[in-house]
């Protein structure tokens, strides 16, 4: 007689439609300097084709709007599996704010191990992005010092030195010719009178032709993203974020945060900022239709007002019969968070709102 045995598998954590918000006056907190905000973000990897997410942002960290020196955030995932477009090993991301009395700085890092893109077309043992924005008596500065590649190979050609910023190489596949380009050590900097920022994307792939069985034209891939930002002379601060979906098993990211949007420290001047994707493919877990996330905020001399929302359409999750039926379905899932601070008092508390947050405990028959 054959006996069926079951073994428990790690639960899948699913999050759909998250929105979070907070508001505070400038200088809030015992270590804060009025009017100075440390901001930035980092993630390990991201892949999309047009408005469709292939692999959401992995190991995301962000300050949103940090007014205190000495803050530290970090995130780690064991791996990313979205083969053949992208796979990775361990990803570590960090963010830090500092002030030694002479220099104030925001610093973010992303460290990605064992990156494999487009079925081996690009590989690297380690990819590290570092972005630092600082302010001293001479003004605002940005730096990518610490960014690096280890064992980088592009199209079979080893690259043994750190390429200059914004180096662009053609991607050549035998039998197909040039299928796109990759920008190595991509850097985007903005320095103004009262703010400065530096974005570092160590690998940025853009496909212009199909690679049969691997990826379609229009696919973009980013590996090791870090952005740091300092903003001076602000009257108050806002901090918020929203995203549509995320799925993981333990520390293994199945799909990172989709259509992620952050509310800037200084608000948006009342204008609504939007990030959206046409659909999300969660592979064996399911899928969604359009994901739309918004952020808006206004700061005056006395008030800080902010709102974030996330809307996910056509949700189909967790099928046991190859997509014929699903455990969770919804035409629409929406989360919203709103905060108002006047002086030192909240009129409406902020917080975090989930549309759906589900743990799926799986058992496999042997």
PyMOL commands that set and color helices and strands:
alter all, ss='L'
color gray80, all
select helices_A, chain A and resi 283-285
alter helices_A, ss='H'
color red, helices_A
select strands_A, chain A and resi 6-25+37-49+52-55+61-62+72-77+79-82+86-88+91-99+104-117+122-136+139-143+148-150+152-154+157-159+167-173+177-191+195-207+219-231+236-249+252-255+261-263+273-277+279-281+286-288+291-299+303-317+328-342+345-348+351-365
alter strands_A, ss='S'
color yellow, strands_A
deselect
rebuild
show_as cartoon
